[in-house]
Amino acid sequence: MYSPVSATHSRSFNAGRWIPFLFAGLFWFSSCSSEKREASAPPPKKTAEELQTMTEKSLQLIYAHGDKTLRLDSALQLLNEVIRQDSLKKVAYDLKVTAQVMNEQPREAIATLNEWIDAHPKEYDLVLKRGLFYHRLQEPERAVKDFIEVKTKMEKVPLPHIDASLSEEHRGQVISRAMVYYLIGDVPKASELLNALHHAFPKDEKIAKAARELPFKDREQHIFSIVGF
């Protein structure tokens, strides 16, 4: 006669019989988890010397001979890793922008500039560069917005009074300021600073030449030489 109890006992779970399979499954799961952790683990931290070596290697690749695409892709891989490990290494951002421009990727270069600008809002030199990129890409509204930001931040740092007592270092600051005015399109202000320097140092031929030639320089060509396109 059929007995539910005996039928249940005949189909009862035999733990001993399944233990080997259970351990095998646990071992497989553990191995997969370990491999996944190893695959997702970030690369080991590089030393400052190693990051510097990688940066120098990227510079060599950017300007070396040979297959351009291969060189620039290799340089960008190095620079991405340098930036990932040291987001304060400004030269890596500059080189990455250069590589992207040479690789005909101006939009990607702007994205790289944005990364640095967002993290360092008080600096304006790369804002100037981004504005020049927008200028060359014929996006005047964005370019002017960046140029206004550059001018505002730059003028928060007053220049020393320009007279014959001005040190060589301070003269360099005035010339740099004049060049920024020139690049953002304020040629009259740039000329005003250089003429003031020339008046204070009339025998300095370099200053005299700069003051004389600036109003007639090809601004577009000068911007091209900076941004690369």
C-alpha positions, 0 to 999 in steps of 0.5 A: 500500500502506498504510504505518504510517510514512506514515500517521503522518506524514500525521497529524503535529502541525502546531505552527505551525497551533495557535500562534494558538489556544494564545496565545488560550487563554493570554490568556483564562486570564490574564484570568480569573486576573486578574479572580479576583484582583481580585474576591477582593482585600480593599478598600483600607485606610481611614485612621483618619479615614475609619473614624471618619467611617464610625462616626459615619455608622452612629450617624446611621443607627441613630437617624435617621428613615425605613425602619428595616430599610434604616437598620439594614442600612446601619449594620451594613454600615458597622460590619462594615467598620469592625470588619474594618479596626480590631478594637480600635474598641470603639465600633463593637462597641457600636453594632453591638450596638445596631443588632442589638437595634433590628433584633430580633436579640438572638442576633446581638448576643450573637455580636458581644459574644462577638467582643469578649469573646474578644479582650479577656478582661480586660475585663468591661463587655461581659461584664456586658452579655452577662449582662444579655442572657441575663437578659432572654432568660430564660437564668438559668444563662448570666446568672449565670455572666457575673455571677460573672465580672464580680464576680470581675474587678471586685473584683480592682481594690480601691476606695479607702477611703470617707471625707470625703477621697474625690475626686469621681473616686473617688466616681464609681468607688464609684457605678459599682461600686454600680450594677454590683452592683445590675445583677448582682442584689447589691442589698445590696452596692450599698446598702452602698456607697451608704450608706457614701458618704452617711455620708461626704458627708451633704450631697450630695443626689444620693448621698443620693437614690441611697442612699435609692431604690436598694433600691426601683428597678425592676431589670428596667426598668433592665436594659431601658433598658440592653439595649433589649429 
